[in-house]
Amino acid sequence: SADAAAAADVRKKLRERARYEVANNSYAKGIVLTLANDCIGTGPRLQLLSDNTNTNSRIESAFAEWAKAVNLAEKLRTMRAAKAADGEAFAVLTVNPMIDSPVMLDVQLIEADRVASPIGSLLPPVDDIDGVTLDAWGNPRTYTVLRQHPGDLSAWHNQYDLVGADSMVHWFRADRPGQHRGIPEITPALPLFAQLRRYTLAVIAAAETAA
């Protein structure tokens, strides 16, 4: 099935390989940054077309001020880069009283590693897809978010929070029907990136020898 093909151990290995290439391969890094910058740019802007131009201007200005206060554009670019390298991006819509704005709605980014079934649950329910709990119609109902990153040395993987689907933004591309978790978009190019590094080093070595 689609979820079995994108199981937790498979996605973990693909994420590690993709992150390695993005961190150490200039071509992969450039591709991911280009995707993020071209897709998000300077961030979304609100445009109202009601008959009251004064109200339109006030609401548009308020949205722009809130987006600047929460660094919306930067967070969206991070999410787009994570979608390419990690396969999916998560963001929780929460209240942040420290925001310098009358609207205290914040967009809190969560790395894909933290959305997972707790370690203590050896046999998770059938409707739980590695942290994504589905309802009877196959819609996401809740997300299990680990309080600490699994990669932290002092992480307790049995401590988690349940986030409702109405407060979670899960951005990924479903390549197959019934797929509920994403895989890195650069997965098909991972072998080519490794060969590209070897080719680049071989060209440099040949130039040095010829010189």
N, CA, C and O of each residue as an XYZ file, in Angstrom:
844
protein
N       0.837     -1.189      0.000
C       0.000      0.000      0.000
C       0.876      1.244      0.000
O       2.092      1.182      0.182
N       0.212      2.373     -0.211
C       0.963      3.637     -0.252
C       1.582      3.958      1.097
O       2.722      4.416      1.165
N       0.837      3.722      2.175
C       1.376      4.015      3.504
C       2.473      3.030      3.892
O       3.421      3.407      4.581
N       2.360      1.772      3.463
C       3.405      0.799      3.767
C       4.684      1.114      2.993
O       5.785      0.941      3.516
N       4.540      1.576      1.743
C       5.725      1.937      0.961
C       6.433      3.148      1.542
O       7.648      3.288      1.408
N       5.670      4.024      2.189
C       6.250      5.203      2.836
C       6.214      5.025      4.346
O       5.803      5.933      5.068
N       6.637      3.874      4.824
C       6.635      3.585      6.252
C       7.644      4.476      6.973
O       8.443      5.170      6.346
N       7.588      4.440      8.305
C       8.423      5.339      9.105
C       9.903      5.102      8.864
O      10.660      6.060      8.711
N      10.339      3.826      8.828
C      11.764      3.553      8.631
C      12.223      3.938      7.228
O      13.355      4.387      7.046
N      11.345      3.763      6.229
C      11.697      4.148      4.860
C      11.850      5.661      4.759
O      12.829      6.153      4.198
N      10.893      6.392      5.297
C      10.959      7.853      5.238
C      12.142      8.386      6.034
O      12.755      9.377      5.635
N      12.471      7.753      7.143
C      13.623      8.200      7.940
C      14.914      8.089      7.131
O      15.735      9.005      7.135
N      15.087      6.974      6.445
C      16.308      6.795      5.660
C      16.351      7.773      4.485
O      17.403      8.335      4.180
N      15.215      7.976      3.830
C      15.193      8.913      2.708
C      15.434     10.345      3.186
O      16.130     11.109      2.516
N      14.870     10.713      4.329
C      15.101     12.062      4.861
C      16.574     12.274      5.173
O      17.129     13.326      4.858
N      17.210     11.288      5.785
C      18.623     11.432      6.125
C      19.478     11.597      4.875
O      20.384     12.430      4.847
N      19.195     10.810      3.846
C      19.969     10.929      2.603
C      19.716     12.263      1.918
O      20.643     12.902      1.419
N      18.442     12.681      1.899
C      18.126     13.955      1.248
C      18.743     15.126      2.005
O      19.276     16.050      1.391
N      18.674     15.095      3.327
C      19.265     16.180      4.109
C      20.772     16.224      3.933
O      21.360     17.305      3.916
N      21.402     15.073      3.801
C      22.851     15.045      3.582
C      23.195     15.708      2.254
O      24.140     16.493      2.176
N      22.433     15.395      1.211
C      22.723     15.983     -0.093
C      22.492     17.495     -0.078
O      23.292     18.252     -0.627
N      21.400     17.932      0.551
C      21.117     19.366      0.594
C      22.184     20.110      1.384
O      22.525     21.247      1.057
N      22.712     19.467      2.428
C      23.712     20.120      3.264
C      25.103     20.094      2.644
O      25.920     20.965      2.945
N      25.397     19.112      1.781
C      26.767     18.931      1.292
C      26.900     19.028     -0.223
O      28.015     19.016     -0.744
N      25.793     19.123     -0.930
C      25.843     19.198     -2.389
C      25.307     20.559     -2.817
O      24.147     20.885     -2.565
N      26.144     21.335     -3.454
C      25.738     22.684     -3.837
C      24.602     22.668     -4.850
O      23.763     23.570     -4.856
N      24.567     21.653     -5.706
C      23.488     21.575     -6.689
C      22.150     21.325     -5.993
O      21.158     21.989     -6.295
N      22.120     20.370     -5.064
C      20.886     20.079     -4.334
C      20.446     21.280     -3.503
O      19.259     21.602     -3.449
N      21.404     21.940     -2.857
C      21.070     23.113     -2.061
C      20.484     24.215     -2.938
O      19.502     24.860     -2.569
N      21.090     24.421     -4.090
C      20.581     25.452     -4.991
C      19.190     25.138     -5.508
O      18.366     26.042     -5.650
N      18.914     23.873     -5.790
C      17.591     23.481     -6.269
C      16.540     23.746     -5.193
O      15.478     24.299     -5.480
N      16.836     23.351     -3.961
C      15.868     23.516     -2.878
C      15.626     24.998     -2.588
O      14.482     25.413     -2.401
N      16.692     25.794     -2.550
C      16.526     27.226     -2.295
C      15.771     27.915     -3.427
O      14.971     28.818     -3.181
N      16.020     27.496     -4.661
C      15.302     28.077     -5.796
C      13.820     27.750     -5.716
O      12.980     28.613     -5.974
N      13.489     26.512     -5.360
C      12.086     26.140     -5.196
C      11.411     26.988     -4.129
O      10.304     27.489     -4.328
N      12.090     27.145     -2.991
C      11.504     27.917     -1.891
C      11.337     29.382     -2.258
O      10.292     29.977     -1.996
N      12.371     29.968     -2.868
C      12.302     31.397     -3.195
C      11.303     31.672     -4.309
O      10.594     32.677     -4.257
N      11.229     30.810     -5.311
C      10.308     31.038     -6.419
C       8.864     30.773     -6.017
O       7.953     31.440     -6.508
N       8.646     29.812     -5.136
C       7.280     29.463     -4.730
C       6.707     30.493     -3.759
O       5.554     30.901     -3.899
N       7.499     30.914     -2.784
C       7.000     31.810     -1.740
C       7.323     33.259     -2.052
O       6.481     34.139     -1.876
N       8.536     33.510     -2.514
C       8.936     34.890     -2.809
C       8.969     35.729     -1.541
O       9.564     35.332     -0.539
N       8.338     36.871     -1.588
C       8.282     37.762     -0.423
C       7.109     37.444      0.490
O       6.875     38.155      1.468
N       6.376     36.394      0.186
C       5.264     35.994      1.037
C       3.917     36.373      0.455
O       3.845     37.189     -0.464
N       2.854     35.793      0.977
C       1.510     36.083      0.456
C       1.022     37.463      0.866
O       1.379     37.974      1.928
N       0.219     38.044      0.027
C      -0.398     39.330      0.307
C      -1.909     39.198      0.137
O      -2.384     38.436     -0.705
N      -2.640     39.930      0.925
C      -4.094     39.885      0.902
C      -4.635     41.021      0.033
O      -4.177     42.160      0.125
N      -5.612     40.694     -0.810
C      -6.238     41.697     -1.661
C      -7.750     41.539     -1.572
O      -8.297     40.507     -1.961
N      -8.416     42.558     -1.063
C      -9.873     42.572     -0.962
C     -10.458     43.436     -2.073
O      -9.894     44.469     -2.435
N     -11.578     43.005     -2.599
C     -12.211     43.710     -3.715
C     -13.648     44.064     -3.396
O     -14.513     44.013     -4.271
N     -13.907     44.424     -2.149
C     -15.255     44.847     -1.799
C     -15.486     46.286     -2.266
O     -14.573     46.939     -2.773
N     -16.695     46.761     -2.092
C     -17.036     48.114     -2.541
C     -16.445     49.196     -1.641
O     -16.304     50.349     -2.051
N     -16.102     48.814     -0.416
C     -15.557     49.785      0.538
C     -14.032     49.757      0.443
O     -13.389     48.877      1.015
N     -13.466     50.702     -0.264
C     -12.016     50.725     -0.453
C     -11.271     51.012      0.846
O     -10.160     50.524      1.050
N     -11.882     51.804      1.723
C     -11.235     52.107      3.001
C     -11.107     50.847      3.848
O     -10.055     50.598      4.437
N     -12.171     50.054      3.913
C     -12.108     48.797      4.664
C     -11.118     47.835      4.032
O     -10.375     47.156      4.740
N     -11.099     47.770      2.718
C     -10.126     46.909      2.032
C      -8.704     47.280      2.419
O      -7.898     46.403      2.729
N      -8.392     48.551      2.405
C      -7.044     49.003      2.721
C      -6.676     48.699      4.166
O      -5.547     48.295      4.443
N      -7.609     48.887      5.087
C      -7.325     48.636      6.506
C      -7.067     47.156      6.760
O      -6.133     46.796      7.476
N      -7.892     46.308      6.176
C      -7.715     44.867      6.388
C      -6.428     44.375      5.735
O      -5.712     43.554      6.308
N      -6.135     44.875      4.543
C      -4.898     44.469      3.872
C      -3.676     44.914      4.669
O      -2.703     44.168      4.772
N      -3.714     46.109      5.226
C      -2.594     46.592      6.036
C      -2.463     45.783      7.319
O      -1.348     45.483      7.748
N      -3.585     45.427      7.936
C      -3.535     44.630      9.154
C      -2.950     43.250      8.885
O      -2.171     42.736      9.688
N      -3.322     42.653      7.762
C      -2.756     41.342      7.417
C      -1.258     41.444      7.162
O      -0.495     40.580      7.593
N      -0.833     42.491      6.464
C       0.595     42.665      6.194
C       1.382     42.857      7.487
O       2.484     42.326      7.630
N       0.819     43.615      8.430
C       1.500     43.810      9.713
C       1.590     42.501     10.498
O       2.621     42.204     11.101
N       0.497     41.712     10.489
C       0.548     40.424     11.193
C       1.546     39.472     10.542
O       2.303     38.799     11.241
N       1.555     39.410      9.217
C       2.486     38.525      8.513
C       3.937     38.896      8.813
O       4.794     38.023      8.940
N       4.204     40.197      8.925
C       5.562     40.630      9.271
C       5.893     40.305     10.713
O       7.036     39.963     11.018
N       4.916     40.404     11.611
C       5.173     40.133     13.026
C       5.499     38.669     13.281
O       6.307     38.368     14.159
N       4.892     37.752     12.538
C       5.119     36.317     12.749
C       6.156     35.756     11.783
O       6.397     34.549     11.783
N       6.779     36.604     10.955
C       7.761     36.146      9.957
C       7.144     35.088      9.043
O       7.736     34.033      8.816
N       5.963     35.375      8.527
C       5.233     34.396      7.742
C       5.993     33.975      6.490
O       6.062     32.784      6.183
N       6.562     34.931      5.764
C       7.262     34.600      4.526
C       8.451     33.680      4.789
O       8.661     32.707      4.065
N       9.227     33.988      5.824
C      10.388     33.154      6.150
C       9.955     31.753      6.545
O      10.598     30.777      6.157
N       8.877     31.638      7.309
C       8.402     30.324      7.721
C       7.882     29.527      6.531
O       8.097     28.318      6.454
N       7.206     30.187      5.615
C       6.709     29.484      4.437
C       7.854     29.022      3.543
O       7.776     27.945      2.950
N       8.907     29.813      3.438
C      10.069     29.370      2.663
C      10.727     28.161      3.323
O      11.168     27.238      2.639
N      10.790     28.171      4.659
C      11.329     27.012      5.367
C      10.467     25.775      5.135
O      10.988     24.674      4.953
N       9.149     25.959      5.143
C       8.251     24.837      4.898
C       8.417     24.292      3.483
O       8.378     23.079      3.278
N       8.602     25.177      2.509
C       8.783     24.704      1.132
C      10.093     23.957      0.973
O      10.153     22.957      0.259
N      11.141     24.429      1.630
C      12.416     23.714      1.579
C      12.297     22.368      2.282
O      12.855     21.377      1.811
N      11.580     22.318      3.401
C      11.388     21.051      4.099
C      10.560     20.080      3.270
O      10.806     18.874      3.308
N       9.591     20.579      2.526
C       8.783     19.711      1.666
C       9.640     19.049      0.600
O       9.389     17.903      0.226
N      10.651     19.761      0.104
C      11.525     19.196     -0.917
C      12.523     18.212     -0.328
O      12.782     17.164     -0.920
N      13.089     18.539      0.837
C      14.135     17.700      1.430
C      13.578     16.631      2.361
O      14.098     15.515      2.396
N      12.530     16.951      3.117
C      11.958     15.995      4.063
C      10.723     15.299      3.524
O      10.313     14.270      4.061
N      10.130     15.832      2.488
C       8.938     15.235      1.926
C       7.649     15.826      2.435
O       6.603     15.656      1.808
N       7.694     16.513      3.553
C       6.488     17.094      4.139
C       6.885     18.171      5.127
O       8.006     18.201      5.634
N       5.935     19.051      5.387
C       6.153     20.130      6.342
C       4.915     20.253      7.216
O       3.789     20.096      6.746
N       5.138     20.537      8.493
C       4.057     20.666      9.463
C       4.131     22.041     10.111
O       5.214     22.580     10.341
N       2.967     22.594     10.400
C       2.880     23.870     11.106
C       1.623     23.856     11.963
O       0.546     23.477     11.502
N       1.771     24.274     13.213
C       0.655     24.321     14.155
C       0.194     25.763     14.282
O       0.997     26.667     14.513
N      -1.109     25.968     14.128
C      -1.700     27.286     14.336
C      -2.013     27.430     15.817
O      -2.911     26.769     16.337
N      -1.270     28.296     16.492
C      -1.384     28.409     17.933
C      -1.385     29.875     18.346
O      -1.162     30.765     17.525
N      -1.637     30.112     19.623
C      -1.653     31.465     20.183
C      -0.290     31.755     20.802
O       0.230     30.965     21.589
N       0.275     32.895     20.433
C       1.566     33.320     20.962
C       1.419     34.722     21.532
O       1.373     35.688     20.770
N       1.343     34.860     22.852
C       1.140     36.199     23.441
C       2.326     37.129     23.260
O       2.208     38.326     23.521
N       3.476     36.607     22.816
C       4.653     37.446     22.644
C       4.716     38.117     21.276
O       5.653     38.865     20.999
N       3.732     37.859     20.422
C       3.729     38.480     19.102
C       3.377     39.964     19.229
O       2.445     40.335     19.942
N       4.125     40.786     18.538
C       3.887     42.230     18.556
C       2.789     42.568     17.549
O       3.034     43.213     16.530
N       1.578     42.118     17.860
C       0.449     42.346     16.971
C      -0.836     42.132     17.756
O      -0.866     41.309     18.671
N      -1.900     42.858     17.417
C      -3.186     42.611     18.094
C      -3.686     41.182     17.872
O      -4.382     40.626     18.721
N      -3.331     40.598     16.739
C      -3.689     39.203     16.446
C      -2.545     38.317     16.911
O      -1.446     38.375     16.357
N      -2.793     37.508     17.911
C      -1.740     36.679     18.500
C      -1.673     35.289     17.889
O      -1.099     34.380     18.487
N      -2.249     35.109     16.710
C      -2.146     33.839     16.003
C      -0.731     33.663     15.477
O      -0.188     34.563     14.837
N      -0.135     32.511     15.742
C       1.228     32.230     15.311
C       1.256     30.940     14.514
O       0.398     30.072     14.674
N       2.251     30.830     13.658
C       2.475     29.637     12.854
C       3.754     28.991     13.357
O       4.851     29.460     13.053
N       3.618     27.910     14.131
C       4.756     27.236     14.748
C       5.158     26.043     13.887
O       4.383     25.103     13.708
N       6.373     26.092     13.360
C       6.852     25.022     12.490
C       7.281     23.808     13.311
O       7.847     23.941     14.395
N       7.002     22.632     12.776
C       7.362     21.367     13.422
C       8.035     20.482     12.384
O       7.508     20.289     11.288
N       9.199     19.944     12.729
C       9.890     19.072     11.800
C       9.167     17.733     11.686
O       8.531     17.271     12.633
N       9.275     17.126     10.517
C       8.524     15.903     10.244
C       8.878     14.774     11.207
O       8.051     13.895     11.448
N      10.091     14.780     11.764
C      10.496     13.718     12.684
C       9.645     13.684     13.942
O       9.460     12.623     14.538
N       9.129     14.824     14.349
C       8.376     14.910     15.604
C       6.942     14.414     15.472
O       6.305     14.111     16.481
N       6.430     14.326     14.275
C       5.086     13.781     14.068
C       5.239     12.285     13.838
O       5.549     11.849     12.730
N       5.022     11.507     14.879
C       5.242     10.063     14.815
C       4.485      9.395     15.946
O       4.082     10.039     16.915
N       4.300      8.100     15.803
C       3.676      7.332     16.872
C       4.651      7.228     18.037
O       5.851      7.076     17.812
N       4.174      7.305     19.267
C       5.079      7.174     20.417
C       5.831      5.854     20.398
O       5.329      4.842     19.910
N       7.053      5.885     20.943
C       7.883      4.683     20.934
C       7.224      3.554     21.728
O       7.365      2.386     21.367
N       6.517      3.884     22.789
C       5.929      2.857     23.637
C       4.796      2.100     22.992
O       4.429      1.027     23.472
N       4.216      2.628     21.899
C       3.088      1.945     21.270
C       3.601      0.974     20.225
O       3.814      1.346     19.071
N       3.803     -0.290     20.640
C       4.316     -1.302     19.728
C       3.303     -1.658     18.654
O       3.674     -1.924     17.510
N       2.036     -1.665     19.014
C       0.974     -1.969     18.070
C       0.022     -0.776     18.005
O      -1.000     -0.769     18.693
N       0.338      0.223     17.196
C      -0.542      1.385     17.115
C      -1.874      0.996     16.489
O      -1.951     -0.011     15.786
N      -2.912      1.766     16.727
C      -4.207      1.458     16.126
C      -4.144      1.444     14.608
O      -3.237      2.014     14.001
N      -5.123      0.782     14.007
C      -5.148      0.680     12.554
C      -5.318      2.049     11.912
O      -4.787      2.299     10.830
N      -6.057      2.938     12.573
C      -6.307      4.265     12.002
C      -5.197      5.258     12.285
O      -5.347      6.444     11.994
N      -4.075      4.797     12.851
C      -2.928      5.665     13.130
C      -1.847      5.397     12.098
O      -1.301      4.295     12.037
N      -1.532      6.409     11.279
C      -0.505      6.294     10.247
C       0.707      7.092     10.700
O       0.892      8.240     10.297
N       1.528      6.479     11.536
C       2.752      7.104     12.032
C       2.482      8.507     12.567
O       3.121      9.475     12.154
N       1.535      8.602     13.484
C       1.255      9.874     14.115
C       0.057     10.613     13.572
O      -0.400     11.580     14.181
N      -0.465     10.177     12.434
C      -1.653     10.802     11.838
C      -2.835      9.879     12.082
O      -2.912      8.797     11.500
N      -3.755     10.300     12.938
C      -4.933      9.492     13.253
C      -6.076      9.890     12.335
O      -6.387     11.073     12.196
N      -6.701      8.899     11.708
C      -7.757      9.133     10.738
C      -9.120      8.834     11.351
O      -9.246      8.040     12.283
N     -10.135      9.495     10.799
C     -11.492      9.213     11.239
C     -12.080      8.097     10.376
O     -11.367      7.471      9.592
N     -13.375      7.854     10.523
C     -14.005      6.745      9.803
C     -14.042      6.970      8.303
O     -14.212      6.013      7.546
N     -13.886      8.215      7.849
C     -13.926      8.532      6.427
C     -12.533      8.738      5.839
O     -12.404      9.136      4.682
N     -11.509      8.476      6.609
C     -10.152      8.614      6.117
C      -9.577     10.006      6.197
O      -8.514     10.273      5.636
N     -10.268     10.906      6.892
C      -9.750     12.265      7.056
C      -8.872     12.344      8.309
O      -9.171     11.693      9.310
N      -7.791     13.135      8.266
C      -6.972     13.305      9.482
C      -7.797     13.904     10.612
O      -8.477     14.914     10.436
N      -7.726     13.261     11.783
C      -8.472     13.734     12.952
C      -7.547     14.402     13.957
O      -7.834     15.506     14.421
N      -6.445     13.753     14.298
C      -5.461     14.305     15.220
C      -4.062     13.964     14.736
O      -3.867     13.034     13.953
N      -3.093     14.732     15.216
C      -1.675     14.503     14.918
C      -0.940     14.333     16.241
O      -1.105     15.130     17.164
N      -0.131     13.289     16.319
C       0.677     13.029     17.510
C       2.026     13.719     17.328
O       2.810     13.347     16.455
N       2.287     14.723     18.157
C       3.510     15.517     18.051
C       4.367     15.231     19.276
O       3.959     15.519     20.402
N       5.544     14.669     19.066
C       6.463     14.410     20.169
C       6.948     15.735     20.748
O       7.239     16.673     20.007
N       7.033     15.808     22.057
C       7.446     17.054     22.691
C       8.917     17.353     22.467
O       9.323     18.514     22.527
N       9.716     16.345     22.213
C      11.138     16.526     21.930
C      11.466     15.826     20.622
O      10.842     14.835     20.244
N      12.459     16.373     19.951
C      12.890     15.787     18.686
C      13.515     14.417     18.930
O      14.309     14.267     19.859
N      13.176     13.410     18.116
C      13.773     12.080     18.322
C      15.286     12.064     18.214
O      15.936     11.156     18.732
N      15.858     13.064     17.542
C      17.301     13.110     17.403
C      18.028     13.723     18.581
O      19.257     13.670     18.641
N      17.290     14.308     19.525
C      17.928     14.871     20.712
C      18.480     13.757     21.588
O      17.879     12.689     21.704
N      19.625     14.012     22.201
C      20.263     12.983     23.017
C      19.452     12.657     24.265
O      19.445     11.515     24.724
N      18.771     13.656     24.812
C      18.019     13.451     26.049
C      16.518     13.432     25.796
O      15.734     13.847     26.650
N      16.116     12.947     24.616
C      14.702     12.976     24.258
C      13.953     11.821     24.903
O      14.447     10.695     24.959
N      12.744     12.120     25.392
C      11.829     11.107     25.892
C      10.731     10.942     24.844
O       9.857     11.797     24.701
N      10.790      9.830     24.118
C       9.907      9.644     22.982
C       8.482      9.278     23.380
O       7.613      9.190     22.512
N       8.217      9.063     24.663
C       6.859      8.716     25.078
C       6.064      9.929     25.535
O       4.923      9.786     25.973
N       6.643     11.117     25.441
C       5.929     12.338     25.796
C       5.481     13.025     24.512
O       6.299     13.352     23.652
N       4.194     13.237     24.396
C       3.664     13.782     23.154
C       2.396     14.578     23.442
O       1.821     14.497     24.527
N       1.979     15.348     22.445
C       0.746     16.127     22.484
C      -0.091     15.763     21.269
O       0.437     15.479     20.194
N      -1.401     15.776     21.456
C      -2.329     15.535     20.355
C      -2.834     16.877     19.840
O      -3.397     17.672     20.593
N      -2.629     17.115     18.566
C      -3.039     18.360     17.924
C      -4.170     18.045     16.957
O      -4.045     17.153     16.118
N      -5.264     18.769     17.074
C      -6.387     18.558     16.178
C      -6.052     18.932     14.746
O      -5.212     19.795     14.489
N      -6.724     18.266     13.821
C      -6.448     18.519     12.407
C      -6.802     19.946     12.004
O      -6.227     20.479     11.055
N      -7.746     20.574     12.718
C      -8.110     21.945     12.375
C      -7.038     22.951     12.780
O      -7.079     24.100     12.339
N      -6.083     22.541     13.609
C      -4.990     23.427     14.030
C      -3.648     23.042     13.418
O      -2.625     23.646     13.742
N      -3.642     22.048     12.539
C      -2.393     21.561     11.948
C      -2.409     21.766     10.441
O      -3.398     21.471      9.770
N      -1.302     22.274      9.924
C      -1.098     22.389      8.484
C      -0.100     21.311      8.081
O       1.052     21.336      8.513
N      -0.537     20.372      7.262
C       0.312     19.275      6.787
C       0.458     19.430      5.284
O      -0.485     19.201      4.526
N       1.656     19.823      4.865
C       1.916     20.121      3.448
C       2.787     19.014      2.879
O       3.948     18.868      3.262
N       2.227     18.240      1.968
C       2.997     17.200      1.289
C       2.285     16.873     -0.022
O       1.153     17.299     -0.252
N       2.966     16.113     -0.872
C       2.391     15.706     -2.147
C       2.106     14.209     -2.111
O       3.008     13.403     -1.882
N       0.860     13.847     -2.337
C       0.472     12.440     -2.356
C       0.672     11.904     -3.769
O      -0.062     12.273     -4.685
N       1.660     11.038     -3.947
C       1.932     10.444     -5.251
C       1.035      9.242     -5.535
O       0.886      8.841     -6.689
N       0.436      8.664     -4.491
C      -0.432      7.500     -4.666
C      -1.723      7.712     -3.884
O      -1.717      8.388     -2.856
N      -2.829      7.144     -4.358
C      -4.071      7.240     -3.578
C      -3.918      6.564     -2.223
O      -3.341      5.481     -2.126
N      -4.431      7.198     -1.185
C      -4.333      6.636      0.150
C      -3.020      6.903      0.853
O      -2.742      6.292      1.885
N      -2.202      7.802      0.321
C      -0.927      8.139      0.957
C      -1.138      9.277      1.935
O      -1.724     10.302      1.587
N      -0.654      9.096      3.180
C      -0.885     10.085      4.228
C       0.399     10.717      4.758
O       0.326     11.643      5.566
N       1.559     10.255      4.335
C       2.831     10.878      4.707
C       3.651     11.057      3.440
O       3.535     10.280      2.493
N       4.487     12.102      3.437
C       5.234     12.436      2.246
C       6.667     11.934      2.274
O       7.231     11.704      3.344
N       7.244     11.769      1.115
C       8.642     11.387      0.957
C       9.353     12.540      0.256
O       8.709     13.318     -0.448
N      10.680     12.669      0.433
C      11.403     13.806     -0.162
C      11.187     13.903     -1.667
O      11.190     12.897     -2.377
N      11.001     15.120     -2.135
C      10.778     15.324     -3.560
C      12.037     15.042     -4.384
O      11.937     14.737     -5.573
N      13.202     15.139     -3.778
C      14.447     14.904     -4.520
C      14.885     13.451     -4.429
O      16.027     13.133     -4.760
N      13.999     12.558     -3.985
C      14.359     11.140     -3.861
C      14.861     10.546     -5.172
O      15.882      9.860     -5.149
N      14.205     10.766     -6.326
C      14.722     10.154     -7.563
C      16.115     10.635     -7.957
O      16.817      9.947     -8.697
N      16.520     11.801     -7.476
C      17.813     12.366     -7.876
C      18.928     12.047     -6.894
O      20.072     12.432     -7.134
N      18.634     11.351     -5.790
C      19.674     11.079     -4.800
C      20.859     10.304     -5.383
O      21.998     10.686     -5.115
N      20.655      9.229     -6.172
C      21.831      8.563     -6.767
C      22.598      9.465     -7.728
O      23.823      9.385     -7.817
N      21.872     10.327     -8.448
C      22.545     11.215     -9.401
C      23.374     12.262     -8.684
O      24.450     12.629     -9.157
N      22.893     12.750     -7.550
C      23.670     13.721     -6.789
C      24.995     13.112     -6.330
O      26.030     13.777     -6.372
N      24.967     11.855     -5.894
C      26.207     11.195     -5.470
C      27.169     11.044     -6.643
O      28.369     11.270     -6.492
N      26.655     10.666     -7.805
C      27.517     10.545     -8.977
C      28.024     11.905     -9.439
O      29.138     12.022     -9.950
N      27.198     12.931     -9.255
C      27.625     14.278     -9.643
C      28.793     14.749     -8.794
O      29.696     15.421     -9.293
N      28.780     14.398     -7.509
C      29.922     14.757     -6.661
C      31.177     14.045     -7.144
O      32.243     14.658     -7.213
N      31.074     12.772     -7.478
C      32.237     12.023     -7.985
C      32.728     12.611     -9.306
O      33.932     12.729     -9.532
N      31.786     12.979    -10.174
C      32.180     13.538    -11.479
C      32.897     14.867    -11.303
O      33.903     15.125    -11.963
N      32.381     15.716    -10.411
C      33.021     17.009    -10.177
C      34.436     16.839     -9.659
O      35.354     17.517    -10.119
N      34.619     15.931     -8.698
C      35.963     15.687     -8.154
C      36.879     15.082     -9.230
O      38.074     15.377     -9.270
N      36.311     14.235    -10.099
C      37.134     13.636    -11.157
C      37.587     14.689    -12.168
O      38.720     14.644    -12.648
N      36.707     15.632    -12.489
C      37.066     16.703    -13.420
C      38.159     17.572    -12.819
O      39.102     17.952    -13.513
N      38.042     17.887    -11.542
C      39.061     18.713    -10.893
C      40.403     17.974    -10.850
O      41.455     18.559    -11.106
N      40.347     16.687    -10.524
C      41.594     15.897    -10.483
C      42.240     15.822    -11.861
O      43.460     15.918    -11.988
N      41.405     15.648    -12.904
C      41.967     15.593    -14.263
C      42.579     16.925    -14.656
O      43.616     16.958    -15.320
N      41.953     18.023    -14.256
C      42.513     19.341    -14.579
C      43.821     19.562    -13.849
O      44.758     20.129    -14.410
N      43.897     19.117    -12.590
C      45.137     19.256    -11.850
C      46.251     18.415    -12.474
O      47.401     18.845    -12.555
N      45.889     17.212    -12.912
C      46.903     16.339    -13.541
C      47.388     16.944    -14.848
O      48.580     16.931    -15.155
N      46.429     17.479    -15.618
C      46.811     18.072    -16.892
C      47.659     19.314    -16.693
O      48.536     19.599    -17.508
N      47.413     20.056    -15.628
C      48.189     21.246    -15.378
C      49.614     20.916    -14.942
O      50.408     21.823    -14.690
